[in-house]
Amino acid sequence: IYVNVGYPWRSQFLTDPPRMPEQNNNVGSYRKEIVIPEGWKNKEVFAHFGSVALNIYLWVNGKYVGYSEDSKLEAEFNLTDYLKPGRNLIAFQVFRWCDGTYLEDQDFFRFSGVGRDCYLYARNKNYIQDIRVTPDLDTDYRDGSLDIELWLKGKGDVDLLLTDPHGDMVAQTTVSGSGRLSASLQVADPAKWSAETPHLYRLTATLRTNGRIQEVIPLRVGFRKVEIQGAQLLINGR
């Protein structure tokens, strides 16, 4: 179905959010038997679904794991508590329409089912759940800063290293603890990011427990400031 104005069910159902039609709301059912690698013992195992339209109900070994809806964003589930040694059965259902269809009234072809890669991956018990990096510039738009928030599963030390495109160190710091952690890096006169000059730096987060590296996560970050002044949208003061 291709629709650029109106909803894809317009020929058979009167729009009535958040309700959706039951007739012709087709469902795809997927099942796959897997064997967890021996090397994943004592690790946390996640399922990644790159794109599923339009929603997904997930079960592992007959137990309900969770639900997600958004056809163009990835969904991830922690399967650790549902898996067992040896063979495991992963099953999920995908419906053609759901209440999220009302949020996707855009100009594109409407396909149903699995649209991008799906895979499993494992992480150590201690890991970085999320990283949020917020760049900023001073009032003269010259010097920059990075405010960094970390959400840590378990506890440990996180080394934060900022390098330029040539690999040279620009700034570094270390935060320690568990749960939510925060840090700030100050950079004198960094190369500014804009549409015309999209300069990017690399921020590397290295998690250590008892001095041993658990994981290394690289991020690309740019220094820019977005503001609205006098009804104008400004990037780096322009």
N, C-alpha and C positions, 0 to 999 in steps of 0.2 A: 504494500500500500504506500502510495506517495500522497502526502497531504501537506499543503503549506498554509491553509486557512481552515480552521475547524478541527474537530477531533476525528480519529480514524474510524470510530463507530457511528459516525453521523447518519449513515444510511439506515441504521437499524435500532438506534437507541437515543432517547431524548436525554441530553446532557443534564445530569443531576448530581453534582459533586456532594460528598465524596463517593457516591455510589457509582458502580460500573456495571456494564452488561454481563449477565451470566451466559446468555446464548452466544455461541461462537467465541467464547473466551477460552481458546484452546490452551492445553497444558502439555508441556514437554517433560517427560520423566527420564532421568539419567541415573544409571547405576554403574559403579566400577569397584571391582575388588582389588585391593592393594596389599602389599606386604611392606611393613615398615623396616627400613634398613637397620641392621644390628648396631651400626654406629650412632643411631639416633636415640639410643637408650639414655634415659635421664636428661633428655632435652625437651623443650617445648616445641610442638609441631603445629604449623599453621597451614590452612588452606587458602589459596589466593585465587580469586575469580576476576579476571581482567575486565570482563564486560558481560553482563547477563541481562537480557531484555525479556520481561521488564522487571521481574523480581525473582527472588530465589528463597526457597525453603530448604534447609539442609539437615540431613540426618546422618549419623555415623553409627553403624552397628545397631540400627533400629531405634536409637535415641535421638530426640530432636535437639539440634545444636543451635539454630538461630535463623534469622530472617533478614533480608536486605532488599531494598528496591532503589534502583537508579541505573538506567541502561547504559550510561556512558562513563561510569566511575567504577573503580575496582571495589570489591568486597573481600574482607579477610575474616577468618574465624579461627579461634584457638581450639584445636582438636585434642589437646593433650589428655584431658580427663575422659575422653570418649574412646580412645584407642586401646588396643590390647596387643600382646605379643602375637606374632603370626599374621594371619589374614584378617583384613578389616574390610567392611563394606561401606562405601560412601554412596549416598543417594541424595538427589535433590530434584525439586520440581520448579519449573519456570512457567508462569502464566503470561499469556499474551497481553493482558491489560490488568491494571490495578489502580488504586486511587492515585498513585504516582504518575499515571498517564496524564492527569490534569496539569502536572508541572512540566510536561514535555511536549507542549503544543508548539512545535517548531517546524521549520522547513527542512524535512529530511525523509528519506525512505524509512518505513516502519518494518523492521525485521524482528523476528522473535527467536529466542534461544541464546546459545552461547556464542558471543561474538569475538572474544579475544582469548588469549592463553589462560589455562587453568593449571595450577601446579601446587605441590606441597613443598614446604621448606622447614628446616629445624633451626632453633636458636638455643644457645646455652640458657640456663636458668636465670643468670644475671644478664640483662640486656637493656639497651636503650629503647624504651617504648616509643618515644617521639622526641623530635627536636623542632623548636620554633625559633627562627632567626629574624629579628626585626632590625633593619638598617635605619640609620638616621644621619643627618648632616647638621652642623651647627648653624647659627643664624646667618653666617657669612657664606654658607654652602661650601666651605673649604675643608674642614676636618670632619671626619666621620666616626661613627660608632656602630657596634653591633651588640644588641641586647639578645642574649641567648637563654632560652628556657629549655630544660631537659626534664623528661619524665623517665626515671630509672626504675626498672624491675629488679628487686634485690638491692644490693649496695656495692659501692666501689668508688674508684677514682676515674674521672673523665678528663683526659688531656684535650684541650681545644687549641688547635694550631691553624692560624690563618696564613696562607701563602699567596704570592702574586702569580700571574700567568707564567712566570719564568721558574717558579718553584722556590723562590726565595722567601724566607720567613718574614712576615710583617708584624704579627703579634701572637702571643700565646698566653694561656692561663690554665689552671687546673681547678676543678670543683670536686668535692667529695661528699658522700652521704648516700641517701636513698630517697625515693619518691621524687618530689619536684625540686629541682636545683636550678640556680640562675647564675649567670655570669655576664660580664660586659667587656668588650674589647674596644680600645681607643686607637684610632689610626689617623696619623697626621697626613693631610692632603692626599687622600686616596684618589685613584682614577675613578671618575664618576660614571655611573651607568645612565645611559639614555638610549632612545631608539636609534640615534645616529652613531653613538659610540657605546655599544653594549659591553663595557668592560666588566669582567667577572673575576672574582677571586675564588680560592678553594678553602673551605673550612673543613678540617678533618677532626672528627671526634673519636678518640681512642679510649675504650673502656678497659680498665685494669682492676683485677681483684687480687689482692696479696701480691702485687707486682706482675701478675701474669695477664697478658692481653687476652681479652674475651672477644672483642670485635672492634672493627674499625669502620666508621661511616663517613664517607666524603660528601660534602655539599657544595654547590656552586652558589655564591652570593655576590650581590652587587651593591654598591653604595649609591643610594638615591633618596630623594625626599619628595613626596607627593603631597600637594596642598591645594586648597581652594581659597583664593583671595580675590575679593572684588568680583565675584561671579566668574572667575577664570580658573581653569585647571592648570596648575604649574608643576613642572618637573624640574627639580633642582633650581628653583627660583625663576624659571623661564616659562 
